[in-house]
Amino acid sequence: MLSFNLLSLRQFVVTLAMLTISAHALAQGATTGIPPNSHPQGGGGAWDCNRGFVRSGETCVATQIPANAYLNSGGMKWDCERGFTKEGAQCVRVLVPAHAYADNSAFGDGWECDRGYRKVDKACVSVAIPANAYAVEGTFGRGWKCDRGYREEKDGCVAVLVPANGYLVSAGDDWKCERGYARETSRCVAVLVPPNAYLESNGTKWSCNRGFKRDEDTCVSLNVPTNAYLDYSGNDWRCESGFTRQGTACNADK
């Protein structure tokens, strides 16, 4: 019995070794067909070019990197160094005008104007900042914003006139009424809450309490008929199951 087990074990080891050699041979055969400067990609003989090379048909050719450029993180394309911008297949030096600075953009002009200046053609011109305003960065817009408490009007900044019981909004260029007041043109008027009503969460309107309904500027009690109940709003009623609303009553279904 022992000799039989040893024989079976030897056969198993030999078979495993042969399978390993066969798998290695298959793997070598699968990679022998790929071109130089490439590596296997997945299975089935697929391949991809190494870093610094790009695919051209069934070959990998070196990425042509011009002067003042570097291979980007993708490993197949190039970007210009700081102070240079891409023009076709080369990097040309960025000519930074007065009142400007070089940026990291690989495209465009390669520079931006200083704060308080705007790009006009290939130069930076001073921005005329009106009273009660300050300079801001950015390619678009006026190049300035109004101080808090002022708003833009034409080419200047005019004061925001906050009425009694009002306050400046967070942006600082408009106003809102305090809770319990509503905006009417240029003033804040008190919200008159009638009996059996409450001020809504927005603070500018009121609603009737549960069990009451609105009648112009007052709240009147709801008359809930037999076989009915207040709905979810609390300002109207519905008939129970098996009854239909008809006028001010709930009649049994036929």
Beta strands, then each sheet from edge to edge (+ up, - down):
strand 1: 38-40
strand 2: 47-49
strand 3: 53-56
strand 4: 59-62
strand 5: 69-71
strand 6: 78-80
strand 7: 84-87
strand 8: 90-93
strand 9: 100-102
strand 10: 111-113
strand 11: 117-120
strand 12: 123-126
strand 13: 133-135
strand 14: 144-146
strand 15: 150-153
strand 16: 156-159
strand 17: 166-168
strand 18: 175-177
strand 19: 181-184
strand 20: 187-190
strand 21: 197-199
strand 22: 206-208
strand 23: 212-215
strand 24: 218-221
strand 25: 228-230
strand 26: 237-239
strand 27: 243-246
strand 28: 249-252
sheet 1: 1+ 2-
sheet 2: 3+ 4-
sheet 3: 5+ 6-
sheet 4: 7+ 8-
sheet 5: 9+ 10-
sheet 6: 11+ 12-
sheet 7: 13+ 14-
sheet 8: 15+ 16-
sheet 9: 17+ 18-
sheet 10: 19+ 20-
sheet 11: 21+ 22-
sheet 12: 23+ 24-
sheet 13: 25+ 26-
sheet 14: 27+ 28-
end
